[in-house]
Amino acid sequence: MTEKLLVPSIEQRLTGLIEVSRRARLESDMAERKIFKPTVTISREFGCEAYPTAEKLKAILEEQSGEPWALVDRTLIDEVAKRHDLAADILHNLGKRPRWLDDMLSTLSPRWHNEREHFQLLAQQIVAIASGGNAIIVGLGAAIVTQSMKNCIHFRIFASEEFKIGSVSARAGVSRAEAIEMIEKRQKSREKFVRDFLNRDINNIHYFNLLFNNDRNSSTDMAETMAGYLLSRTR
């Protein structure tokens, strides 16, 4: 078993994103696009139950709003990028690139010649999806990339090492030693990604609206709290 067992089906997430994009196009055609549509970002330490929480949150928000919500992560973004026609259609429907994004991208370190273009495209996709609303973005440094967007609300999940080891071991079906290795490798990789490209520390709590201790809050507890907070901010 691999880390893929920790995330929901790519097919389900792709279907959700396409449906959100389709509805955005219809609303735009009917001149109703001025309606405020929020986006949620969920940042987490590797091993925390972000995906179970995001899936539960998606179900709650869809029931509350009567509209589809997209669950977005790096795997989904990569899959959309492979399908050029689909990517162009989705990004065109969901949102436009704001001027501040170009300013942010211009500050990227010049030493990242090979990966700079890839990150620029990634950031553009994140912003387009976030500006379209009805999206739950897990990881990707989205909390920082979308920090100045008024329709975005940011959550962060953390936990003790023992909790993360137990969670990864159970969900991915790996040994304790393998779980420890996965956690150390992936957490360092995520922190490096945000530090190198955004010159920020993803562990800085000031980027987030609410913090959740996964040791003391189940995925259901967190999803329900997130939904309640979102409702209170968007009334």
Biotite code that builds the C-alpha atoms (Angstrom):
import biotite.structure as struc

atoms = struc.array([
    struc.Atom([0.000, 0.000, 0.000], chain_id="A", res_id=1, res_name="MET", atom_name="CA", element="C"),
    struc.Atom([1.149, 3.572, -0.645], chain_id="A", res_id=2, res_name="THR", atom_name="CA", element="C"),
    struc.Atom([0.419, 7.163, 0.340], chain_id="A", res_id=3, res_name="GLU", atom_name="CA", element="C"),
    struc.Atom([-2.334, 7.205, -2.291], chain_id="A", res_id=4, res_name="LYS", atom_name="CA", element="C"),
    struc.Atom([-4.508, 5.381, 0.230], chain_id="A", res_id=5, res_name="LEU", atom_name="CA", element="C"),
    struc.Atom([-4.488, 8.525, 2.350], chain_id="A", res_id=6, res_name="LEU", atom_name="CA", element="C"),
    struc.Atom([-6.373, 10.575, -0.282], chain_id="A", res_id=7, res_name="VAL", atom_name="CA", element="C"),
    struc.Atom([-9.820, 10.215, -1.877], chain_id="A", res_id=8, res_name="PRO", atom_name="CA", element="C"),
    struc.Atom([-10.402, 8.982, -5.425], chain_id="A", res_id=9, res_name="SER", atom_name="CA", element="C"),
    struc.Atom([-9.062, 11.224, -8.184], chain_id="A", res_id=10, res_name="ILE", atom_name="CA", element="C"),
    struc.Atom([-12.136, 10.440, -10.283], chain_id="A", res_id=11, res_name="GLU", atom_name="CA", element="C"),
    struc.Atom([-14.488, 11.734, -7.605], chain_id="A", res_id=12, res_name="GLN", atom_name="CA", element="C"),
    struc.Atom([-12.503, 14.924, -7.133], chain_id="A", res_id=13, res_name="ARG", atom_name="CA", element="C"),
    struc.Atom([-12.221, 15.551, -10.877], chain_id="A", res_id=14, res_name="LEU", atom_name="CA", element="C"),
    struc.Atom([-15.964, 15.111, -11.322], chain_id="A", res_id=15, res_name="THR", atom_name="CA", element="C"),
    struc.Atom([-16.598, 17.608, -8.527], chain_id="A", res_id=16, res_name="GLY", atom_name="CA", element="C"),
    struc.Atom([-14.270, 20.219, -10.020], chain_id="A", res_id=17, res_name="LEU", atom_name="CA", element="C"),
    struc.Atom([-15.832, 19.869, -13.472], chain_id="A", res_id=18, res_name="ILE", atom_name="CA", element="C"),
    struc.Atom([-19.325, 20.307, -12.017], chain_id="A", res_id=19, res_name="GLU", atom_name="CA", element="C"),
    struc.Atom([-18.314, 23.417, -10.060], chain_id="A", res_id=20, res_name="VAL", atom_name="CA", element="C"),
    struc.Atom([-16.761, 24.822, -13.250], chain_id="A", res_id=21, res_name="SER", atom_name="CA", element="C"),
    struc.Atom([-19.898, 24.033, -15.269], chain_id="A", res_id=22, res_name="ARG", atom_name="CA", element="C"),
    struc.Atom([-22.150, 25.810, -12.773], chain_id="A", res_id=23, res_name="ARG", atom_name="CA", element="C"),
    struc.Atom([-19.795, 28.790, -12.689], chain_id="A", res_id=24, res_name="ALA", atom_name="CA", element="C"),
    struc.Atom([-20.110, 29.101, -16.460], chain_id="A", res_id=25, res_name="ARG", atom_name="CA", element="C"),
    struc.Atom([-23.913, 28.951, -16.290], chain_id="A", res_id=26, res_name="LEU", atom_name="CA", element="C"),
    struc.Atom([-24.041, 31.577, -13.546], chain_id="A", res_id=27, res_name="GLU", atom_name="CA", element="C"),
    struc.Atom([-21.724, 33.818, -15.537], chain_id="A", res_id=28, res_name="SER", atom_name="CA", element="C"),
    struc.Atom([-23.914, 33.423, -18.601], chain_id="A", res_id=29, res_name="ASP", atom_name="CA", element="C"),
    struc.Atom([-26.925, 34.433, -16.533], chain_id="A", res_id=30, res_name="MET", atom_name="CA", element="C"),
    struc.Atom([-25.098, 37.455, -15.078], chain_id="A", res_id=31, res_name="ALA", atom_name="CA", element="C"),
    struc.Atom([-25.369, 36.015, -11.561], chain_id="A", res_id=32, res_name="GLU", atom_name="CA", element="C"),
    struc.Atom([-21.657, 35.671, -10.898], chain_id="A", res_id=33, res_name="ARG", atom_name="CA", element="C"),
    struc.Atom([-21.606, 38.533, -8.398], chain_id="A", res_id=34, res_name="LYS", atom_name="CA", element="C"),
    struc.Atom([-22.827, 36.147, -5.716], chain_id="A", res_id=35, res_name="ILE", atom_name="CA", element="C"),
    struc.Atom([-20.167, 35.661, -3.013], chain_id="A", res_id=36, res_name="PHE", atom_name="CA", element="C"),
    struc.Atom([-18.820, 32.125, -3.135], chain_id="A", res_id=37, res_name="LYS", atom_name="CA", element="C"),
    struc.Atom([-16.290, 31.140, -0.480], chain_id="A", res_id=38, res_name="PRO", atom_name="CA", element="C"),
    struc.Atom([-13.267, 28.890, -0.750], chain_id="A", res_id=39, res_name="THR", atom_name="CA", element="C"),
    struc.Atom([-11.718, 26.932, 2.112], chain_id="A", res_id=40, res_name="VAL", atom_name="CA", element="C"),
    struc.Atom([-8.035, 26.049, 2.378], chain_id="A", res_id=41, res_name="THR", atom_name="CA", element="C"),
    struc.Atom([-6.921, 23.275, 4.714], chain_id="A", res_id=42, res_name="ILE", atom_name="CA", element="C"),
    struc.Atom([-3.262, 23.126, 5.663], chain_id="A", res_id=43, res_name="SER", atom_name="CA", element="C"),
    struc.Atom([-1.985, 20.269, 7.788], chain_id="A", res_id=44, res_name="ARG", atom_name="CA", element="C"),
    struc.Atom([1.009, 18.533, 9.214], chain_id="A", res_id=45, res_name="GLU", atom_name="CA", element="C"),
    struc.Atom([1.548, 15.287, 7.311], chain_id="A", res_id=46, res_name="PHE", atom_name="CA", element="C"),
    struc.Atom([-0.303, 12.482, 9.044], chain_id="A", res_id=47, res_name="GLY", atom_name="CA", element="C"),
    struc.Atom([-3.245, 14.590, 10.195], chain_id="A", res_id=48, res_name="CYS", atom_name="CA", element="C"),
    struc.Atom([-6.710, 13.656, 8.947], chain_id="A", res_id=49, res_name="GLU", atom_name="CA", element="C"),
    struc.Atom([-7.112, 16.459, 6.410], chain_id="A", res_id=50, res_name="ALA", atom_name="CA", element="C"),
    struc.Atom([-8.725, 14.380, 3.665], chain_id="A", res_id=51, res_name="TYR", atom_name="CA", element="C"),
    struc.Atom([-11.335, 12.665, 5.869], chain_id="A", res_id=52, res_name="PRO", atom_name="CA", element="C"),
    struc.Atom([-12.121, 16.123, 7.257], chain_id="A", res_id=53, res_name="THR", atom_name="CA", element="C"),
    struc.Atom([-12.296, 17.695, 3.794], chain_id="A", res_id=54, res_name="ALA", atom_name="CA", element="C"),
    struc.Atom([-14.623, 14.970, 2.506], chain_id="A", res_id=55, res_name="GLU", atom_name="CA", element="C"),
    struc.Atom([-16.961, 15.406, 5.472], chain_id="A", res_id=56, res_name="LYS", atom_name="CA", element="C"),
    struc.Atom([-16.839, 19.189, 5.071], chain_id="A", res_id=57, res_name="LEU", atom_name="CA", element="C"),
    struc.Atom([-17.666, 18.865, 1.378], chain_id="A", res_id=58, res_name="LYS", atom_name="CA", element="C"),
    struc.Atom([-20.737, 16.758, 2.205], chain_id="A", res_id=59, res_name="ALA", atom_name="CA", element="C"),
    struc.Atom([-21.921, 19.238, 4.840], chain_id="A", res_id=60, res_name="ILE", atom_name="CA", element="C"),
    struc.Atom([-21.449, 22.282, 2.609], chain_id="A", res_id=61, res_name="LEU", atom_name="CA", element="C"),
    struc.Atom([-23.182, 20.642, -0.341], chain_id="A", res_id=62, res_name="GLU", atom_name="CA", element="C"),
    struc.Atom([-26.155, 19.799, 1.873], chain_id="A", res_id=63, res_name="GLU", atom_name="CA", element="C"),
    struc.Atom([-26.268, 23.327, 3.299], chain_id="A", res_id=64, res_name="GLN", atom_name="CA", element="C"),
    struc.Atom([-25.867, 25.149, -0.008], chain_id="A", res_id=65, res_name="SER", atom_name="CA", element="C"),
    struc.Atom([-27.567, 22.754, -2.405], chain_id="A", res_id=66, res_name="GLY", atom_name="CA", element="C"),
    struc.Atom([-24.586, 23.276, -4.719], chain_id="A", res_id=67, res_name="GLU", atom_name="CA", element="C"),
    struc.Atom([-21.580, 21.142, -5.677], chain_id="A", res_id=68, res_name="PRO", atom_name="CA", element="C"),
    struc.Atom([-18.216, 21.759, -3.998], chain_id="A", res_id=69, res_name="TRP", atom_name="CA", element="C"),
    struc.Atom([-14.814, 20.763, -5.382], chain_id="A", res_id=70, res_name="ALA", atom_name="CA", element="C"),
    struc.Atom([-12.157, 19.003, -3.282], chain_id="A", res_id=71, res_name="LEU", atom_name="CA", element="C"),
    struc.Atom([-8.797, 20.032, -4.717], chain_id="A", res_id=72, res_name="VAL", atom_name="CA", element="C"),
    struc.Atom([-5.239, 18.858, -4.013], chain_id="A", res_id=73, res_name="ASP", atom_name="CA", element="C"),
    struc.Atom([-1.912, 18.484, -5.834], chain_id="A", res_id=74, res_name="ARG", atom_name="CA", element="C"),
    struc.Atom([-2.890, 15.198, -7.493], chain_id="A", res_id=75, res_name="THR", atom_name="CA", element="C"),
    struc.Atom([-6.054, 16.741, -8.938], chain_id="A", res_id=76, res_name="LEU", atom_name="CA", element="C"),
    struc.Atom([-4.196, 19.818, -10.199], chain_id="A", res_id=77, res_name="ILE", atom_name="CA", element="C"),
    struc.Atom([-1.632, 17.571, -11.911], chain_id="A", res_id=78, res_name="ASP", atom_name="CA", element="C"),
    struc.Atom([-4.394, 15.497, -13.502], chain_id="A", res_id=79, res_name="GLU", atom_name="CA", element="C"),
    struc.Atom([-6.171, 18.590, -14.839], chain_id="A", res_id=80, res_name="VAL", atom_name="CA", element="C"),
    struc.Atom([-2.880, 19.910, -16.220], chain_id="A", res_id=81, res_name="ALA", atom_name="CA", element="C"),
    struc.Atom([-2.446, 16.694, -18.239], chain_id="A", res_id=82, res_name="LYS", atom_name="CA", element="C"),
    struc.Atom([-5.750, 17.318, -19.998], chain_id="A", res_id=83, res_name="ARG", atom_name="CA", element="C"),
    struc.Atom([-5.028, 20.606, -21.738], chain_id="A", res_id=84, res_name="HIS", atom_name="CA", element="C"),
    struc.Atom([-8.518, 21.225, -23.158], chain_id="A", res_id=85, res_name="ASP", atom_name="CA", element="C"),
    struc.Atom([-10.128, 20.439, -19.833], chain_id="A", res_id=86, res_name="LEU", atom_name="CA", element="C"),
    struc.Atom([-7.655, 22.638, -17.949], chain_id="A", res_id=87, res_name="ALA", atom_name="CA", element="C"),
    struc.Atom([-8.263, 25.611, -20.231], chain_id="A", res_id=88, res_name="ALA", atom_name="CA", element="C"),
    struc.Atom([-12.039, 25.218, -19.941], chain_id="A", res_id=89, res_name="ASP", atom_name="CA", element="C"),
    struc.Atom([-12.063, 24.878, -16.149], chain_id="A", res_id=90, res_name="ILE", atom_name="CA", element="C"),
    struc.Atom([-9.692, 27.762, -15.471], chain_id="A", res_id=91, res_name="LEU", atom_name="CA", element="C"),
    struc.Atom([-11.510, 30.052, -17.905], chain_id="A", res_id=92, res_name="HIS", atom_name="CA", element="C"),
    struc.Atom([-14.822, 29.380, -16.179], chain_id="A", res_id=93, res_name="ASN", atom_name="CA", element="C"),
    struc.Atom([-13.668, 29.672, -12.593], chain_id="A", res_id=94, res_name="LEU", atom_name="CA", element="C"),
    struc.Atom([-11.747, 32.898, -12.393], chain_id="A", res_id=95, res_name="GLY", atom_name="CA", element="C"),
    struc.Atom([-9.313, 35.425, -13.763], chain_id="A", res_id=96, res_name="LYS", atom_name="CA", element="C"),
    struc.Atom([-5.697, 35.976, -12.712], chain_id="A", res_id=97, res_name="ARG", atom_name="CA", element="C"),
    struc.Atom([-5.469, 39.075, -10.500], chain_id="A", res_id=98, res_name="PRO", atom_name="CA", element="C"),
    struc.Atom([-2.660, 41.592, -10.849], chain_id="A", res_id=99, res_name="ARG", atom_name="CA", element="C"),
    struc.Atom([-1.267, 40.873, -7.388], chain_id="A", res_id=100, res_name="TRP", atom_name="CA", element="C"),
    struc.Atom([-0.481, 37.308, -8.468], chain_id="A", res_id=101, res_name="LEU", atom_name="CA", element="C"),
    struc.Atom([1.916, 38.555, -11.123], chain_id="A", res_id=102, res_name="ASP", atom_name="CA", element="C"),
    struc.Atom([3.598, 40.717, -8.496], chain_id="A", res_id=103, res_name="ASP", atom_name="CA", element="C"),
    struc.Atom([3.958, 37.743, -6.171], chain_id="A", res_id=104, res_name="MET", atom_name="CA", element="C"),
    struc.Atom([5.339, 35.495, -8.902], chain_id="A", res_id=105, res_name="LEU", atom_name="CA", element="C"),
    struc.Atom([7.871, 38.132, -9.890], chain_id="A", res_id=106, res_name="SER", atom_name="CA", element="C"),
    struc.Atom([9.507, 37.749, -6.472], chain_id="A", res_id=107, res_name="THR", atom_name="CA", element="C"),
    struc.Atom([10.369, 34.068, -6.989], chain_id="A", res_id=108, res_name="LEU", atom_name="CA", element="C"),
    struc.Atom([14.024, 33.242, -6.609], chain_id="A", res_id=109, res_name="SER", atom_name="CA", element="C"),
    struc.Atom([15.822, 33.213, -10.000], chain_id="A", res_id=110, res_name="PRO", atom_name="CA", element="C"),
    struc.Atom([17.662, 30.051, -9.005], chain_id="A", res_id=111, res_name="ARG", atom_name="CA", element="C"),
    struc.Atom([14.513, 28.051, -9.583], chain_id="A", res_id=112, res_name="TRP", atom_name="CA", element="C"),
    struc.Atom([14.851, 28.209, -13.387], chain_id="A", res_id=113, res_name="HIS", atom_name="CA", element="C"),
    struc.Atom([13.555, 24.713, -14.108], chain_id="A", res_id=114, res_name="ASN", atom_name="CA", element="C"),
    struc.Atom([10.655, 24.720, -11.661], chain_id="A", res_id=115, res_name="GLU", atom_name="CA", element="C"),
    struc.Atom([9.680, 28.386, -11.790], chain_id="A", res_id=116, res_name="ARG", atom_name="CA", element="C"),
    struc.Atom([7.365, 28.009, -14.776], chain_id="A", res_id=117, res_name="GLU", atom_name="CA", element="C"),
    struc.Atom([5.694, 24.978, -13.225], chain_id="A", res_id=118, res_name="HIS", atom_name="CA", element="C"),
    struc.Atom([5.062, 26.833, -9.962], chain_id="A", res_id=119, res_name="PHE", atom_name="CA", element="C"),
    struc.Atom([3.701, 29.855, -11.821], chain_id="A", res_id=120, res_name="GLN", atom_name="CA", element="C"),
    struc.Atom([1.145, 27.634, -13.528], chain_id="A", res_id=121, res_name="LEU", atom_name="CA", element="C"),
    struc.Atom([0.317, 25.944, -10.228], chain_id="A", res_id=122, res_name="LEU", atom_name="CA", element="C"),
    struc.Atom([-0.244, 29.284, -8.490], chain_id="A", res_id=123, res_name="ALA", atom_name="CA", element="C"),
    struc.Atom([-2.438, 30.497, -11.349], chain_id="A", res_id=124, res_name="GLN", atom_name="CA", element="C"),
    struc.Atom([-4.558, 27.355, -11.105], chain_id="A", res_id=125, res_name="GLN", atom_name="CA", element="C"),
    struc.Atom([-4.925, 27.685, -7.348], chain_id="A", res_id=126, res_name="ILE", atom_name="CA", element="C"),
    struc.Atom([-6.027, 31.312, -7.649], chain_id="A", res_id=127, res_name="VAL", atom_name="CA", element="C"),
    struc.Atom([-8.462, 30.580, -10.467], chain_id="A", res_id=128, res_name="ALA", atom_name="CA", element="C"),
    struc.Atom([-10.092, 27.767, -8.509], chain_id="A", res_id=129, res_name="ILE", atom_name="CA", element="C"),
    struc.Atom([-10.165, 29.786, -5.281], chain_id="A", res_id=130, res_name="ALA", atom_name="CA", element="C"),
    struc.Atom([-11.687, 32.839, -6.957], chain_id="A", res_id=131, res_name="SER", atom_name="CA", element="C"),
    struc.Atom([-14.413, 30.665, -8.449], chain_id="A", res_id=132, res_name="GLY", atom_name="CA", element="C"),
    struc.Atom([-15.524, 29.636, -4.961], chain_id="A", res_id=133, res_name="GLY", atom_name="CA", element="C"),
    struc.Atom([-17.209, 26.461, -3.698], chain_id="A", res_id=134, res_name="ASN", atom_name="CA", element="C"),
    struc.Atom([-13.792, 24.837, -3.377], chain_id="A", res_id=135, res_name="ALA", atom_name="CA", element="C"),
    struc.Atom([-11.923, 23.083, -0.585], chain_id="A", res_id=136, res_name="ILE", atom_name="CA", element="C"),
    struc.Atom([-8.187, 23.195, -1.324], chain_id="A", res_id=137, res_name="ILE", atom_name="CA", element="C"),
    struc.Atom([-5.986, 20.825, 0.664], chain_id="A", res_id=138, res_name="VAL", atom_name="CA", element="C"),
    struc.Atom([-2.300, 21.719, 0.900], chain_id="A", res_id=139, res_name="GLY", atom_name="CA", element="C"),
    struc.Atom([-0.444, 23.288, -2.064], chain_id="A", res_id=140, res_name="LEU", atom_name="CA", element="C"),
    struc.Atom([0.537, 26.300, 0.020], chain_id="A", res_id=141, res_name="GLY", atom_name="CA", element="C"),
    struc.Atom([-2.921, 27.593, -0.900], chain_id="A", res_id=142, res_name="ALA", atom_name="CA", element="C"),
    struc.Atom([-3.390, 29.382, 2.411], chain_id="A", res_id=143, res_name="ALA", atom_name="CA", element="C"),
    struc.Atom([-0.440, 31.613, 1.544], chain_id="A", res_id=144, res_name="ILE", atom_name="CA", element="C"),
    struc.Atom([-1.069, 31.960, -2.193], chain_id="A", res_id=145, res_name="VAL", atom_name="CA", element="C"),
    struc.Atom([-4.668, 33.062, -1.556], chain_id="A", res_id=146, res_name="THR", atom_name="CA", element="C"),
    struc.Atom([-3.997, 35.012, 1.647], chain_id="A", res_id=147, res_name="GLN", atom_name="CA", element="C"),
    struc.Atom([-5.197, 38.343, 0.197], chain_id="A", res_id=148, res_name="SER", atom_name="CA", element="C"),
    struc.Atom([-8.384, 36.906, -1.347], chain_id="A", res_id=149, res_name="MET", atom_name="CA", element="C"),
    struc.Atom([-11.424, 38.017, 0.641], chain_id="A", res_id=150, res_name="LYS", atom_name="CA", element="C"),
    struc.Atom([-13.511, 34.949, -0.217], chain_id="A", res_id=151, res_name="ASN", atom_name="CA", element="C"),
    struc.Atom([-10.948, 32.533, 1.255], chain_id="A", res_id=152, res_name="CYS", atom_name="CA", element="C"),
    struc.Atom([-10.992, 31.091, 4.779], chain_id="A", res_id=153, res_name="ILE", atom_name="CA", element="C"),
    struc.Atom([-7.982, 29.191, 6.077], chain_id="A", res_id=154, res_name="HIS", atom_name="CA", element="C"),
    struc.Atom([-7.741, 26.286, 8.508], chain_id="A", res_id=155, res_name="PHE", atom_name="CA", element="C"),
    struc.Atom([-4.696, 24.441, 9.876], chain_id="A", res_id=156, res_name="ARG", atom_name="CA", element="C"),
    struc.Atom([-4.620, 20.948, 11.425], chain_id="A", res_id=157, res_name="ILE", atom_name="CA", element="C"),
    struc.Atom([-1.797, 19.803, 13.690], chain_id="A", res_id=158, res_name="PHE", atom_name="CA", element="C"),
    struc.Atom([-1.235, 16.807, 15.953], chain_id="A", res_id=159, res_name="ALA", atom_name="CA", element="C"),
    struc.Atom([1.273, 15.027, 18.172], chain_id="A", res_id=160, res_name="SER", atom_name="CA", element="C"),
    struc.Atom([3.830, 12.713, 16.598], chain_id="A", res_id=161, res_name="GLU", atom_name="CA", element="C"),
    struc.Atom([2.149, 9.687, 18.163], chain_id="A", res_id=162, res_name="GLU", atom_name="CA", element="C"),
    struc.Atom([-1.210, 10.602, 16.684], chain_id="A", res_id=163, res_name="PHE", atom_name="CA", element="C"),
    struc.Atom([0.277, 11.129, 13.209], chain_id="A", res_id=164, res_name="LYS", atom_name="CA", element="C"),
    struc.Atom([2.216, 7.860, 13.343], chain_id="A", res_id=165, res_name="ILE", atom_name="CA", element="C"),
    struc.Atom([-0.886, 5.935, 14.376], chain_id="A", res_id=166, res_name="GLY", atom_name="CA", element="C"),
    struc.Atom([-3.072, 7.640, 11.766], chain_id="A", res_id=167, res_name="SER", atom_name="CA", element="C"),
    struc.Atom([-0.673, 7.060, 8.856], chain_id="A", res_id=168, res_name="VAL", atom_name="CA", element="C"),
    struc.Atom([-0.001, 3.472, 9.918], chain_id="A", res_id=169, res_name="SER", atom_name="CA", element="C"),
    struc.Atom([-3.732, 2.676, 10.096], chain_id="A", res_id=170, res_name="ALA", atom_name="CA", element="C"),
    struc.Atom([-4.880, 4.522, 6.957], chain_id="A", res_id=171, res_name="ARG", atom_name="CA", element="C"),
    struc.Atom([-1.960, 3.542, 4.692], chain_id="A", res_id=172, res_name="ALA", atom_name="CA", element="C"),
    struc.Atom([-1.557, 0.031, 6.103], chain_id="A", res_id=173, res_name="GLY", atom_name="CA", element="C"),
    struc.Atom([2.150, 0.436, 6.884], chain_id="A", res_id=174, res_name="VAL", atom_name="CA", element="C"),
    struc.Atom([4.331, -0.375, 9.863], chain_id="A", res_id=175, res_name="SER", atom_name="CA", element="C"),
    struc.Atom([5.172, 2.121, 12.591], chain_id="A", res_id=176, res_name="ARG", atom_name="CA", element="C"),
    struc.Atom([8.715, 2.510, 11.219], chain_id="A", res_id=177, res_name="ALA", atom_name="CA", element="C"),
    struc.Atom([7.414, 3.117, 7.693], chain_id="A", res_id=178, res_name="GLU", atom_name="CA", element="C"),
    struc.Atom([4.904, 5.662, 8.997], chain_id="A", res_id=179, res_name="ALA", atom_name="CA", element="C"),
    struc.Atom([7.650, 7.555, 10.841], chain_id="A", res_id=180, res_name="ILE", atom_name="CA", element="C"),
    struc.Atom([9.763, 7.654, 7.683], chain_id="A", res_id=181, res_name="GLU", atom_name="CA", element="C"),
    struc.Atom([6.824, 8.872, 5.559], chain_id="A", res_id=182, res_name="MET", atom_name="CA", element="C"),
    struc.Atom([5.938, 11.607, 8.036], chain_id="A", res_id=183, res_name="ILE", atom_name="CA", element="C"),
    struc.Atom([9.478, 12.935, 8.315], chain_id="A", res_id=184, res_name="GLU", atom_name="CA", element="C"),
    struc.Atom([10.062, 12.887, 4.549], chain_id="A", res_id=185, res_name="LYS", atom_name="CA", element="C"),
    struc.Atom([6.748, 14.428, 3.493], chain_id="A", res_id=186, res_name="ARG", atom_name="CA", element="C"),
    struc.Atom([6.645, 17.109, 6.197], chain_id="A", res_id=187, res_name="GLN", atom_name="CA", element="C"),
    struc.Atom([10.132, 18.322, 5.310], chain_id="A", res_id=188, res_name="LYS", atom_name="CA", element="C"),
    struc.Atom([9.203, 18.304, 1.625], chain_id="A", res_id=189, res_name="SER", atom_name="CA", element="C"),
    struc.Atom([6.093, 20.432, 2.219], chain_id="A", res_id=190, res_name="ARG", atom_name="CA", element="C"),
    struc.Atom([7.901, 22.945, 4.378], chain_id="A", res_id=191, res_name="GLU", atom_name="CA", element="C"),
    struc.Atom([10.708, 23.224, 1.803], chain_id="A", res_id=192, res_name="LYS", atom_name="CA", element="C"),
    struc.Atom([8.230, 23.754, -1.051], chain_id="A", res_id=193, res_name="PHE", atom_name="CA", element="C"),
    struc.Atom([6.552, 26.703, 0.671], chain_id="A", res_id=194, res_name="VAL", atom_name="CA", element="C"),
    struc.Atom([9.847, 28.150, 1.879], chain_id="A", res_id=195, res_name="ARG", atom_name="CA", element="C"),
    struc.Atom([11.595, 27.904, -1.496], chain_id="A", res_id=196, res_name="ASP", atom_name="CA", element="C"),
    struc.Atom([8.801, 29.230, -3.702], chain_id="A", res_id=197, res_name="PHE", atom_name="CA", element="C"),
    struc.Atom([6.888, 31.558, -1.414], chain_id="A", res_id=198, res_name="LEU", atom_name="CA", element="C"),
    struc.Atom([9.589, 32.503, 1.088], chain_id="A", res_id=199, res_name="ASN", atom_name="CA", element="C"),
    struc.Atom([7.143, 31.789, 3.880], chain_id="A", res_id=200, res_name="ARG", atom_name="CA", element="C"),
    struc.Atom([6.846, 29.383, 6.806], chain_id="A", res_id=201, res_name="ASP", atom_name="CA", element="C"),
    struc.Atom([3.711, 27.253, 6.471], chain_id="A", res_id=202, res_name="ILE", atom_name="CA", element="C"),
    struc.Atom([3.850, 26.602, 10.231], chain_id="A", res_id=203, res_name="ASN", atom_name="CA", element="C"),
    struc.Atom([3.245, 30.289, 10.971], chain_id="A", res_id=204, res_name="ASN", atom_name="CA", element="C"),
    struc.Atom([-0.145, 30.279, 12.704], chain_id="A", res_id=205, res_name="ILE", atom_name="CA", element="C"),
    struc.Atom([-0.938, 33.861, 11.670], chain_id="A", res_id=206, res_name="HIS", atom_name="CA", element="C"),
    struc.Atom([-1.998, 32.738, 8.193], chain_id="A", res_id=207, res_name="TYR", atom_name="CA", element="C"),
    struc.Atom([-5.014, 30.838, 9.523], chain_id="A", res_id=208, res_name="PHE", atom_name="CA", element="C"),
    struc.Atom([-8.511, 31.657, 10.751], chain_id="A", res_id=209, res_name="ASN", atom_name="CA", element="C"),
    struc.Atom([-8.720, 28.596, 12.997], chain_id="A", res_id=210, res_name="LEU", atom_name="CA", element="C"),
    struc.Atom([-6.312, 25.907, 14.243], chain_id="A", res_id=211, res_name="LEU", atom_name="CA", element="C"),
    struc.Atom([-7.345, 22.334, 15.087], chain_id="A", res_id=212, res_name="PHE", atom_name="CA", element="C"),
    struc.Atom([-5.594, 19.821, 17.336], chain_id="A", res_id=213, res_name="ASN", atom_name="CA", element="C"),
    struc.Atom([-6.288, 16.463, 15.681], chain_id="A", res_id=214, res_name="ASN", atom_name="CA", element="C"),
    struc.Atom([-5.519, 14.624, 18.938], chain_id="A", res_id=215, res_name="ASP", atom_name="CA", element="C"),
    struc.Atom([-8.554, 16.248, 20.515], chain_id="A", res_id=216, res_name="ARG", atom_name="CA", element="C"),
    struc.Atom([-10.843, 16.683, 17.511], chain_id="A", res_id=217, res_name="ASN", atom_name="CA", element="C"),
    struc.Atom([-12.099, 13.975, 15.171], chain_id="A", res_id=218, res_name="SER", atom_name="CA", element="C"),
    struc.Atom([-12.475, 14.616, 11.451], chain_id="A", res_id=219, res_name="SER", atom_name="CA", element="C"),
    struc.Atom([-16.232, 14.943, 12.017], chain_id="A", res_id=220, res_name="THR", atom_name="CA", element="C"),
    struc.Atom([-15.715, 17.490, 14.806], chain_id="A", res_id=221, res_name="ASP", atom_name="CA", element="C"),
    struc.Atom([-13.378, 19.542, 12.638], chain_id="A", res_id=222, res_name="MET", atom_name="CA", element="C"),
    struc.Atom([-15.600, 19.420, 9.561], chain_id="A", res_id=223, res_name="ALA", atom_name="CA", element="C"),
    struc.Atom([-18.672, 20.512, 11.509], chain_id="A", res_id=224, res_name="GLU", atom_name="CA", element="C"),
    struc.Atom([-16.764, 23.335, 13.183], chain_id="A", res_id=225, res_name="THR", atom_name="CA", element="C"),
    struc.Atom([-15.318, 24.509, 9.861], chain_id="A", res_id=226, res_name="MET", atom_name="CA", element="C"),
    struc.Atom([-18.762, 24.489, 8.288], chain_id="A", res_id=227, res_name="ALA", atom_name="CA", element="C"),
    struc.Atom([-20.250, 26.459, 11.183], chain_id="A", res_id=228, res_name="GLY", atom_name="CA", element="C"),
    struc.Atom([-17.453, 29.010, 11.046], chain_id="A", res_id=229, res_name="TYR", atom_name="CA", element="C"),
    struc.Atom([-17.827, 29.370, 7.288], chain_id="A", res_id=230, res_name="LEU", atom_name="CA", element="C"),
    struc.Atom([-21.577, 29.879, 7.618], chain_id="A", res_id=231, res_name="LEU", atom_name="CA", element="C"),
    struc.Atom([-21.088, 32.581, 10.264], chain_id="A", res_id=232, res_name="SER", atom_name="CA", element="C"),
    struc.Atom([-18.623, 34.452, 8.018], chain_id="A", res_id=233, res_name="ARG", atom_name="CA", element="C"),
    struc.Atom([-20.680, 34.320, 4.827], chain_id="A", res_id=234, res_name="THR", atom_name="CA", element="C"),
    struc.Atom([-24.164, 35.230, 6.015], chain_id="A", res_id=235, res_name="ARG", atom_name="CA", element="C"),
])
